[in-house]
Structures are given as structure tokens and as C-alpha cells.
Amino acid sequence: MALHTLKSNRDFKKVYRYGQSLANRSLVLYLLPNRNAGLRFGFSISKKLGKAVVRNRLRRRIKEICRLNMHWFPPDHDLVIVVRPDAVKRDFRYLSEGLFRLTQKARMKKGGD
């Protein structure tokens, strides 16, 4: 199953500005409900993290985690995942567990409101 991704800068800015954010040492997750546009992902990886090979490897890992575990995320949301420097030295499993915990926190917050 393919991921639907955010492409425009305007969409990213909207999620950053109005969305809820959750973070751990490796990742920051921004969530913003959208109007029946489905689940859409955006990935942000700074050039400060390394050269293109390193950034692309991280992007591929995070995308694969999202693709395999789409049931973790709330439906009809725009999500932006920002990768922090700590993620460079982490493996797939660590990143996967970290993202799972962030999604669980998001569900707890949503239920607590």
C-alpha cells in the first residue's frame, strides 16, 4: 500500500502552525485533522543530519515504518514527521518503537480532551 504524501510548502506550514506536536529524542510528530482527505504524511529531514545518503536512508526507514503500520495513525489526518539528530545512530526497530509511542501519546491526548 502506497503512502499519500504532503507535497506543498503550504500544507507543511499548516500542519506546523495548527497541528498538535509530540516528540521524543529521535522524532517529532505533528498531527492535524483534515476534512476527509485521508491519511497524508510529510517527512522533514534537515541537511544538518548528514549528506544525502544518510538523509535518504532515514527517510526510507521512516516511510517504511509508516507504510507497514498505517493502523497506528488516526484516519483523516495530515502528519509531518521531523527527524532529529539522534535518529542518525538509531536502527529501524528503535525508530519504529519510538514512533509507536508517539502515536499512542497522540491517542491518549485525543481521548483526554
Sine and cosine of phi, psi and omega as CSV:
sin_phi,cos_phi,sin_psi,cos_psi,sin_omega,cos_omega
0.00,0.00,0.75,-0.66,-0.05,-1.00
-1.00,0.08,0.48,-0.88,0.07,-1.00
-1.00,0.04,0.61,-0.79,0.15,-0.99
-1.00,-0.05,0.78,-0.62,-0.11,-0.99
-0.91,-0.42,0.46,-0.89,0.12,-0.99
-0.98,0.19,0.71,-0.71,-0.04,-1.00
-0.91,-0.41,-0.66,0.75,-0.16,-0.99
-0.99,0.11,0.53,-0.85,0.04,-1.00
-0.87,0.49,-0.57,0.82,0.00,-1.00
-0.88,0.48,-0.68,0.74,0.03,-1.00
-0.90,0.44,-0.69,0.73,0.02,-1.00
-0.88,0.48,-0.72,0.69,-0.02,-1.00
-0.88,0.47,-0.62,0.79,0.02,-1.00
-0.89,0.45,-0.69,0.73,0.00,-1.00
-0.92,0.40,-0.68,0.74,0.03,-1.00
-0.88,0.47,-0.67,0.74,-0.12,-0.99
-0.97,0.25,-0.70,0.71,-0.13,-0.99
-0.96,-0.29,-0.15,0.99,-0.08,-1.00
-0.99,0.11,0.26,-0.97,0.08,-1.00
-1.00,0.07,0.62,-0.78,0.01,-1.00
-0.85,-0.53,0.57,-0.82,0.05,-1.00
-0.68,-0.73,0.56,-0.83,-0.08,-1.00
-0.58,-0.81,0.42,-0.91,0.22,-0.97
-0.69,-0.72,-0.22,-0.97,-0.07,-1.00
-0.91,0.42,-0.49,0.87,-0.12,-0.99
-0.97,-0.25,-0.47,0.89,-0.15,-0.99
-0.65,-0.76,0.45,-0.89,0.18,-0.98
-0.83,-0.56,0.74,-0.67,-0.01,-1.00
-0.90,-0.44,0.84,-0.54,0.09,-1.00
-0.95,-0.32,0.73,-0.68,0.01,-1.00
-0.81,-0.59,0.68,-0.73,0.07,-1.00
-0.60,-0.80,0.84,-0.54,0.06,-1.00
-0.88,0.47,0.62,-0.78,0.10,-1.00
-0.85,-0.52,0.21,-0.98,-0.07,-1.00
-1.00,-0.01,1.00,0.03,0.09,-1.00
0.81,0.59,0.53,0.85,0.05,-1.00
-1.00,-0.01,0.00,1.00,-0.02,-1.00
1.00,0.07,-0.13,-0.99,0.00,-1.00
-1.00,0.00,0.88,-0.48,-0.02,-1.00
-0.82,-0.57,0.65,-0.76,-0.06,-1.00
-0.90,-0.43,0.54,-0.84,0.16,-0.99
-0.75,-0.67,0.57,-0.82,-0.04,-1.00
-0.81,-0.59,0.75,-0.66,-0.02,-1.00
-0.81,-0.58,0.88,-0.48,-0.03,-1.00
-0.72,-0.69,0.91,-0.41,-0.10,-0.99
-0.95,0.30,0.49,-0.87,0.08,-1.00
-0.91,0.40,-0.28,0.96,0.03,-1.00
-0.92,0.39,-0.32,0.95,-0.06,-1.00
-0.98,0.21,-0.33,0.94,0.00,-1.00
0.49,-0.87,-0.09,-1.00,0.01,-1.00
-0.96,0.29,0.08,-1.00,-0.11,-0.99
-0.83,0.55,-0.61,0.79,-0.02,-1.00
-0.88,0.48,-0.70,0.72,0.00,-1.00
-0.92,0.39,-0.72,0.70,-0.02,-1.00
-0.90,0.44,-0.68,0.73,0.00,-1.00
-0.92,0.40,-0.59,0.81,0.04,-1.00
-0.89,0.45,-0.70,0.71,0.04,-1.00
-0.88,0.47,-0.70,0.71,0.00,-1.00
-0.87,0.49,-0.70,0.72,0.01,-1.00
-0.89,0.45,-0.65,0.76,0.02,-1.00
-0.89,0.46,-0.75,0.67,-0.04,-1.00
-0.90,0.43,-0.67,0.74,0.03,-1.00
-0.88,0.47,-0.65,0.76,-0.01,-1.00
-0.92,0.38,-0.65,0.76,0.06,-1.00
-0.86,0.51,-0.71,0.70,0.00,-1.00
-0.91,0.41,-0.68,0.73,-0.03,-1.00
-0.89,0.46,-0.68,0.73,-0.04,-1.00
-0.96,0.29,-0.39,0.92,-0.13,-0.99
-0.80,-0.60,0.68,0.73,-0.04,-1.00
-0.88,0.47,-0.39,0.92,0.02,-1.00
-0.93,0.36,-0.26,0.97,0.05,-1.00
-0.93,0.37,-0.51,0.86,-0.20,-0.98
-1.00,-0.06,0.56,-0.83,0.02,-1.00
-0.93,0.37,0.62,-0.78,-0.01,-1.00
-0.94,0.35,0.37,-0.93,0.04,-1.00
0.81,0.58,0.77,0.64,0.08,-1.00
-0.75,-0.66,0.48,-0.88,0.22,-0.97
-0.99,-0.15,0.74,-0.67,0.00,-1.00
-0.81,-0.58,0.66,-0.75,0.14,-0.99
-0.84,-0.55,0.78,-0.62,0.03,-1.00
-0.94,-0.34,0.88,-0.48,0.02,-1.00
-0.98,-0.21,0.78,-0.63,-0.04,-1.00
-1.00,-0.07,0.78,-0.63,0.02,-1.00
-1.00,-0.09,0.29,-0.96,-0.04,-1.00
-0.83,0.55,-0.52,0.85,0.00,-1.00
-0.86,0.50,-0.45,0.89,-0.06,-1.00
-0.93,0.38,-0.39,0.92,-0.05,-1.00
-0.86,0.51,-0.62,0.78,-0.06,-1.00
-1.00,-0.07,0.11,0.99,-0.04,-1.00
-0.98,-0.18,0.47,-0.88,0.00,-1.00
-1.00,-0.05,0.07,-1.00,-0.06,-1.00
-0.83,0.56,-0.72,0.69,-0.07,-1.00
-0.90,0.44,-0.69,0.73,0.01,-1.00
-0.88,0.47,-0.72,0.70,0.00,-1.00
-0.90,0.44,-0.64,0.77,0.01,-1.00
-0.89,0.46,-0.73,0.68,0.01,-1.00
-0.90,0.44,-0.64,0.77,0.02,-1.00
-0.90,0.44,-0.69,0.73,0.02,-1.00
-0.92,0.38,-0.61,0.79,0.05,-1.00
-0.87,0.49,-0.70,0.72,0.00,-1.00
-0.89,0.45,-0.62,0.78,0.03,-1.00
-0.90,0.43,-0.64,0.76,0.02,-1.00
-0.93,0.37,-0.56,0.83,0.05,-1.00
-0.91,0.41,-0.66,0.75,0.06,-1.00
-0.87,0.50,-0.65,0.76,0.00,-1.00
-0.89,0.46,-0.66,0.75,0.03,-1.00
-0.91,0.42,-0.64,0.77,0.00,-1.00
-0.90,0.44,-0.70,0.71,0.00,-1.00
-0.90,0.44,-0.68,0.74,-0.01,-1.00
-0.89,0.46,-0.67,0.75,0.01,-1.00
-0.94,0.33,-0.48,0.88,-0.04,-1.00
-0.99,0.16,-0.27,0.96,-0.05,-1.00
-0.95,0.30,0.00,0.00,0.00,0.00
